[in-house]
Amino acid sequence: MELNSILSSIKNSASISSSPIPAGSSSSLTKKPSPTRAPHNGSGSGTSSKSIPELDSIISGMKATLLSGSSVASEEEVVGESVSTPMPDPAGAGSEEDDPILAAQPVKASQPSLSNASEEASSAPAESVAKPELKALADIVIDLDSIQPSREPSRTVLDDKEGLQITLNFAADHPRPDVTVIVISTINQGRTSIPSFQFDASVRKPCKLRLLPPSATSLPGTKPFRPPADGITQVLLLANPTGEPVDVTCILTYLVGDDPDPIKESIVMQAVPSVGE
């Protein structure tokens, strides 16, 4: 609207300038000499009549130019707005949460932690099984009547035809995984009685042993044509964490007949096995 008003004012001013001069103003204009003009093909009125159409065409061209410029500017603004306006996401694209591949990635990342938690939970009972609470040798109680023999052959510590016979018998019982139960049997094959008898033993570390109380401390002499009398039975607990055969030193202290001086003997039993379950 402002452009049309400007063009209308220019056109009106041009038409006023080309209109004939009124009669009252001829006196004032006669004083000024009119400039000489070059001869034209037509008269003065023809010149003034042709200037208005020419001005109209000029104004129309200017108007068209200005209108075309404003339309181009408006198109550029529309194009700029369309470029700057963010395009909406396609219906099938979706966000990262809607994408199954992208949404699966956090789940995959969390799987190792779940697998690590399950491994720790499964390793906890395994450790408890691998490392059970060990009972001290002093707390182990063995019932002699309930002991079962094993397939391990017995070992003879001493065999005196006129004296003592000592045998190591291996049991199948296992009060602890690393403990072997050995039953020591001692009999008197001579005619002289043994009023006092004591059996001791020792072993190198890391092995340990414990002797339970014996069934008796004396051995009567044998009678002719009769089998030996009941002997002495004693249980030995051998703890061997290595599981390898170990040497056991047997120490014997006893009296024979009326002799007040005791007899002491030390016998090494080599490679005493650790009987497994």
Contacts in CASP RR format, 6 or more apart in sequence:
PFRMAT RR
TARGET T0000
AUTHOR 0000-0000-0000
METHOD contacts of the structure
MODEL  1
MELNSILSSIKNSASISSSPIPAGSSSSLTKKPSPTRAPHNGSGSGTSSK
SIPELDSIISGMKATLLSGSSVASEEEVVGESVSTPMPDPAGAGSEEDDP
ILAAQPVKASQPSLSNASEEASSAPAESVAKPELKALADIVIDLDSIQPS
REPSRTVLDDKEGLQITLNFAADHPRPDVTVIVISTINQGRTSIPSFQFD
ASVRKPCKLRLLPPSATSLPGTKPFRPPADGITQVLLLANPTGEPVDVTC
ILTYLVGDDPDPIKESIVMQAVPSVGE
3 63 0 8 1.000
3 66 0 8 1.000
3 67 0 8 1.000
3 70 0 8 1.000
4 63 0 8 1.000
7 59 0 8 1.000
7 62 0 8 1.000
7 63 0 8 1.000
10 59 0 8 1.000
11 55 0 8 1.000
11 56 0 8 1.000
11 59 0 8 1.000
14 51 0 8 1.000
14 52 0 8 1.000
14 55 0 8 1.000
15 52 0 8 1.000
18 48 0 8 1.000
18 51 0 8 1.000
18 52 0 8 1.000
21 29 0 8 1.000
40 47 0 8 1.000
89 95 0 8 1.000
96 102 0 8 1.000
96 103 0 8 1.000
97 103 0 8 1.000
132 177 0 8 1.000
134 176 0 8 1.000
135 175 0 8 1.000
135 176 0 8 1.000
137 179 0 8 1.000
137 208 0 8 1.000
137 209 0 8 1.000
137 210 0 8 1.000
137 237 0 8 1.000
137 239 0 8 1.000
138 210 0 8 1.000
140 175 0 8 1.000
140 176 0 8 1.000
140 179 0 8 1.000
140 210 0 8 1.000
140 237 0 8 1.000
142 173 0 8 1.000
142 175 0 8 1.000
142 181 0 8 1.000
142 212 0 8 1.000
142 235 0 8 1.000
142 237 0 8 1.000
144 183 0 8 1.000
144 215 0 8 1.000
144 233 0 8 1.000
144 235 0 8 1.000
146 173 0 8 1.000
147 171 0 8 1.000
147 173 0 8 1.000
147 181 0 8 1.000
147 183 0 8 1.000
147 235 0 8 1.000
148 171 0 8 1.000
148 172 0 8 1.000
148 173 0 8 1.000
149 169 0 8 1.000
149 170 0 8 1.000
149 171 0 8 1.000
149 172 0 8 1.000
150 170 0 8 1.000
150 171 0 8 1.000
150 172 0 8 1.000
150 275 0 8 1.000
151 172 0 8 1.000
152 170 0 8 1.000
152 273 0 8 1.000
152 275 0 8 1.000
154 167 0 8 1.000
154 168 0 8 1.000
154 169 0 8 1.000
154 170 0 8 1.000
155 167 0 8 1.000
155 168 0 8 1.000
155 269 0 8 1.000
155 272 0 8 1.000
156 165 0 8 1.000
156 166 0 8 1.000
156 167 0 8 1.000
156 168 0 8 1.000
157 166 0 8 1.000
157 167 0 8 1.000
157 168 0 8 1.000
157 250 0 8 1.000
157 267 0 8 1.000
157 269 0 8 1.000
158 164 0 8 1.000
158 165 0 8 1.000
158 166 0 8 1.000
158 252 0 8 1.000
158 265 0 8 1.000
158 267 0 8 1.000
159 165 0 8 1.000
159 166 0 8 1.000
160 189 0 8 1.000
161 189 0 8 1.000
161 190 0 8 1.000
162 189 0 8 1.000
162 190 0 8 1.000
163 188 0 8 1.000
163 189 0 8 1.000
163 190 0 8 1.000
163 192 0 8 1.000
164 186 0 8 1.000
164 187 0 8 1.000
164 188 0 8 1.000
164 189 0 8 1.000
164 194 0 8 1.000
164 197 0 8 1.000
164 219 0 8 1.000
164 252 0 8 1.000
164 254 0 8 1.000
165 186 0 8 1.000
165 187 0 8 1.000
165 188 0 8 1.000
165 189 0 8 1.000
166 184 0 8 1.000
166 185 0 8 1.000
166 186 0 8 1.000
166 199 0 8 1.000
166 250 0 8 1.000
166 252 0 8 1.000
167 184 0 8 1.000
167 185 0 8 1.000
168 182 0 8 1.000
168 183 0 8 1.000
168 184 0 8 1.000
168 236 0 8 1.000
168 269 0 8 1.000
168 272 0 8 1.000
169 182 0 8 1.000
169 183 0 8 1.000
169 184 0 8 1.000
169 185 0 8 1.000
170 180 0 8 1.000
170 181 0 8 1.000
170 182 0 8 1.000
170 183 0 8 1.000
170 273 0 8 1.000
170 275 0 8 1.000
171 180 0 8 1.000
171 181 0 8 1.000
171 182 0 8 1.000
171 183 0 8 1.000
171 275 0 8 1.000
172 275 0 8 1.000
173 181 0 8 1.000
174 180 0 8 1.000
174 181 0 8 1.000
174 276 0 8 1.000
174 277 0 8 1.000
175 181 0 8 1.000
175 237 0 8 1.000
176 239 0 8 1.000
177 277 0 8 1.000
178 239 0 8 1.000
178 240 0 8 1.000
178 241 0 8 1.000
178 243 0 8 1.000
178 274 0 8 1.000
179 237 0 8 1.000
179 238 0 8 1.000
179 239 0 8 1.000
179 240 0 8 1.000
180 237 0 8 1.000
180 238 0 8 1.000
180 240 0 8 1.000
180 273 0 8 1.000
180 274 0 8 1.000
180 275 0 8 1.000
180 276 0 8 1.000
181 235 0 8 1.000
181 236 0 8 1.000
181 237 0 8 1.000
182 235 0 8 1.000
182 236 0 8 1.000
182 237 0 8 1.000
182 238 0 8 1.000
182 272 0 8 1.000
183 233 0 8 1.000
183 234 0 8 1.000
183 235 0 8 1.000
183 236 0 8 1.000
184 199 0 8 1.000
184 232 0 8 1.000
184 233 0 8 1.000
184 234 0 8 1.000
184 235 0 8 1.000
184 236 0 8 1.000
185 231 0 8 1.000
185 232 0 8 1.000
185 233 0 8 1.000
186 197 0 8 1.000
186 199 0 8 1.000
186 219 0 8 1.000
186 231 0 8 1.000
186 232 0 8 1.000
186 233 0 8 1.000
186 234 0 8 1.000
187 219 0 8 1.000
187 228 0 8 1.000
187 229 0 8 1.000
187 231 0 8 1.000
187 232 0 8 1.000
188 194 0 8 1.000
188 219 0 8 1.000
188 220 0 8 1.000
188 221 0 8 1.000
188 222 0 8 1.000
188 228 0 8 1.000
188 229 0 8 1.000
188 231 0 8 1.000
189 222 0 8 1.000
189 228 0 8 1.000
190 221 0 8 1.000
190 222 0 8 1.000
191 221 0 8 1.000
191 222 0 8 1.000
191 223 0 8 1.000
192 221 0 8 1.000
192 256 0 8 1.000
192 257 0 8 1.000
193 218 0 8 1.000
193 219 0 8 1.000
193 220 0 8 1.000
193 221 0 8 1.000
193 257 0 8 1.000
194 218 0 8 1.000
194 219 0 8 1.000
194 221 0 8 1.000
194 254 0 8 1.000
194 255 0 8 1.000
194 256 0 8 1.000
194 257 0 8 1.000
195 218 0 8 1.000
195 255 0 8 1.000
195 257 0 8 1.000
196 217 0 8 1.000
196 218 0 8 1.000
196 254 0 8 1.000
196 255 0 8 1.000
196 262 0 8 1.000
197 217 0 8 1.000
197 218 0 8 1.000
197 219 0 8 1.000
197 232 0 8 1.000
197 252 0 8 1.000
197 253 0 8 1.000
197 254 0 8 1.000
197 255 0 8 1.000
198 217 0 8 1.000
198 252 0 8 1.000
198 253 0 8 1.000
198 254 0 8 1.000
199 211 0 8 1.000
199 214 0 8 1.000
199 232 0 8 1.000
199 234 0 8 1.000
199 250 0 8 1.000
199 251 0 8 1.000
199 252 0 8 1.000
200 211 0 8 1.000
200 250 0 8 1.000
200 251 0 8 1.000
200 252 0 8 1.000
200 253 0 8 1.000
201 209 0 8 1.000
201 211 0 8 1.000
201 236 0 8 1.000
201 248 0 8 1.000
201 249 0 8 1.000
201 250 0 8 1.000
201 251 0 8 1.000
202 209 0 8 1.000
202 248 0 8 1.000
202 249 0 8 1.000
202 251 0 8 1.000
203 209 0 8 1.000
203 238 0 8 1.000
203 246 0 8 1.000
203 247 0 8 1.000
203 248 0 8 1.000
203 249 0 8 1.000
204 246 0 8 1.000
204 247 0 8 1.000
206 241 0 8 1.000
206 242 0 8 1.000
207 238 0 8 1.000
207 239 0 8 1.000
207 240 0 8 1.000
207 241 0 8 1.000
207 242 0 8 1.000
207 246 0 8 1.000
208 238 0 8 1.000
208 239 0 8 1.000
209 236 0 8 1.000
209 237 0 8 1.000
209 238 0 8 1.000
209 239 0 8 1.000
209 248 0 8 1.000
210 236 0 8 1.000
210 237 0 8 1.000
210 239 0 8 1.000
211 234 0 8 1.000
211 235 0 8 1.000
211 236 0 8 1.000
211 237 0 8 1.000
212 234 0 8 1.000
212 235 0 8 1.000
212 236 0 8 1.000
212 237 0 8 1.000
213 234 0 8 1.000
214 232 0 8 1.000
214 233 0 8 1.000
214 234 0 8 1.000
215 231 0 8 1.000
215 232 0 8 1.000
215 233 0 8 1.000
215 234 0 8 1.000
216 230 0 8 1.000
216 231 0 8 1.000
216 232 0 8 1.000
217 232 0 8 1.000
219 229 0 8 1.000
219 231 0 8 1.000
219 232 0 8 1.000
220 229 0 8 1.000
221 228 0 8 1.000
221 229 0 8 1.000
222 228 0 8 1.000
222 229 0 8 1.000
238 246 0 8 1.000
238 248 0 8 1.000
238 272 0 8 1.000
238 274 0 8 1.000
240 246 0 8 1.000
240 274 0 8 1.000
242 274 0 8 1.000
243 274 0 8 1.000
244 274 0 8 1.000
245 271 0 8 1.000
245 272 0 8 1.000
245 273 0 8 1.000
245 274 0 8 1.000
246 271 0 8 1.000
246 272 0 8 1.000
246 274 0 8 1.000
247 268 0 8 1.000
247 269 0 8 1.000
247 270 0 8 1.000
247 271 0 8 1.000
247 272 0 8 1.000
248 268 0 8 1.000
248 269 0 8 1.000
248 272 0 8 1.000
249 266 0 8 1.000
249 267 0 8 1.000
249 268 0 8 1.000
249 269 0 8 1.000
250 266 0 8 1.000
250 267 0 8 1.000
250 268 0 8 1.000
250 269 0 8 1.000
251 264 0 8 1.000
251 265 0 8 1.000
251 266 0 8 1.000
252 263 0 8 1.000
252 264 0 8 1.000
252 265 0 8 1.000
252 266 0 8 1.000
252 267 0 8 1.000
253 262 0 8 1.000
253 263 0 8 1.000
253 264 0 8 1.000
254 262 0 8 1.000
254 263 0 8 1.000
255 261 0 8 1.000
255 262 0 8 1.000
255 263 0 8 1.000
256 263 0 8 1.000
END
